[in-house]
Amino acid sequence: MKFRVRIDQLAQREIDDFAVHTSAYTEEFAFEQFARLNDIFSHDLAEHPFRSTFFALTGAPYRAYLFRLGRKTRYWVIYTADEDRRVVNVVSFWNASRDPDALDF
């Protein structure tokens, strides 16, 4: 049985910023990236939320899935997974190039 994926407000704002960033290239490129991100949410996180390890900067209960955009740009999909309620809560879509001290959710 799949988990329901819920996106917190902070993560949604970061995803919206990502949309602005990717659409600055081409509409097709932005569409491809959002299709990939949707696949991560609907398949990887919804079906296998415990495959990812705990996020190195925070530890448990936060897990992280690495989303790569090209060779240099990386984002961490940071989330928690509640097995009893079958809910994945995405708390951040964090650009890995940011200062780790700036991480706050």
VMD Tcl script that draws the C-alpha trace (Angstrom):
set ca {
  {0.00 0.00 0.00}
  {1.34 3.40 -1.00}
  {2.13 6.22 1.36}
  {0.40 9.56 0.91}
  {2.95 12.29 0.11}
  {2.31 15.64 1.77}
  {4.39 18.76 0.98}
  {4.91 21.35 3.74}
  {4.66 25.06 2.98}
  {8.42 25.63 3.16}
  {9.09 22.78 0.74}
  {6.42 24.12 -1.61}
  {8.05 27.58 -1.62}
  {11.40 25.97 -2.40}
  {9.83 23.92 -5.21}
  {8.25 27.12 -6.56}
  {11.71 28.76 -6.56}
  {13.02 25.71 -8.38}
  {10.28 26.23 -10.99}
  {11.46 29.78 -11.58}
  {15.05 28.57 -11.87}
  {14.30 25.79 -14.37}
  {11.89 27.83 -16.47}
  {14.69 30.34 -17.05}
  {16.21 27.71 -19.35}
  {13.33 26.43 -21.47}
  {9.78 25.35 -20.88}
  {10.65 21.85 -22.08}
  {13.55 21.60 -19.62}
  {11.34 22.75 -16.75}
  {8.66 20.22 -17.72}
  {11.23 17.39 -17.77}
  {12.52 18.30 -14.31}
  {9.04 18.47 -12.81}
  {8.17 15.12 -14.38}
  {11.26 13.66 -12.69}
  {10.36 15.29 -9.36}
  {6.79 14.02 -9.63}
  {8.12 10.51 -10.27}
  {10.23 10.74 -7.11}
  {7.19 11.79 -5.08}
  {4.75 9.31 -6.59}
  {7.05 6.32 -6.89}
  {10.22 6.49 -4.79}
  {8.79 8.23 -1.74}
  {5.22 6.95 -1.92}
  {6.18 3.33 -2.50}
  {9.60 3.03 -0.81}
  {10.03 5.81 1.76}
  {12.46 3.87 3.94}
  {15.03 3.22 1.21}
  {16.68 6.58 1.76}
  {19.02 7.00 4.69}
  {18.69 9.54 7.44}
  {19.80 13.02 6.38}
  {23.45 13.51 7.36}
  {22.95 17.10 8.57}
  {20.05 16.33 10.91}
  {19.87 12.62 11.54}
  {16.63 10.86 12.44}
  {13.75 11.31 11.89}
  {14.64 13.20 8.70}
  {15.47 11.23 5.58}
  {16.83 12.63 2.33}
  {16.60 11.77 -1.34}
  {19.17 13.36 -3.66}
  {17.71 15.04 -6.75}
  {20.37 15.89 -9.35}
  {19.99 18.64 -11.88}
  {22.87 18.31 -14.30}
  {26.40 17.65 -13.12}
  {26.72 20.30 -10.44}
  {23.32 21.23 -9.05}
  {21.80 19.02 -6.40}
  {18.74 19.29 -4.22}
  {17.87 17.26 -1.16}
  {14.25 16.18 -0.80}
  {14.13 16.10 3.00}
  {11.21 14.23 4.52}
  {9.85 12.17 7.36}
  {7.91 8.94 6.98}
  {5.18 7.81 9.38}
  {4.64 4.10 8.91}
  {1.54 3.93 11.13}
  {-0.29 6.73 9.29}
  {1.30 5.82 5.91}
  {2.30 9.44 5.30}
  {5.49 10.92 3.86}
  {5.90 14.55 4.85}
  {8.28 16.51 2.59}
  {9.67 19.29 4.77}
  {12.25 20.81 2.43}
  {13.50 20.81 -1.15}
  {16.91 22.13 -0.21}
  {19.60 23.27 -2.64}
  {22.71 21.40 -1.52}
  {24.97 24.33 -2.44}
  {23.46 26.43 0.34}
  {25.18 26.97 3.66}
  {24.33 24.01 5.92}
  {23.84 26.44 8.81}
  {20.95 27.98 6.84}
  {18.96 24.75 6.97}
  {15.83 25.39 9.01}
  {12.48 23.64 8.92}
}
mol new
graphics top color blue
foreach p $ca { graphics top sphere $p radius 0.5 }
foreach p [lrange $ca 0 end-1] q [lrange $ca 1 end] { graphics top cylinder $p $q radius 0.2 }
display resetview
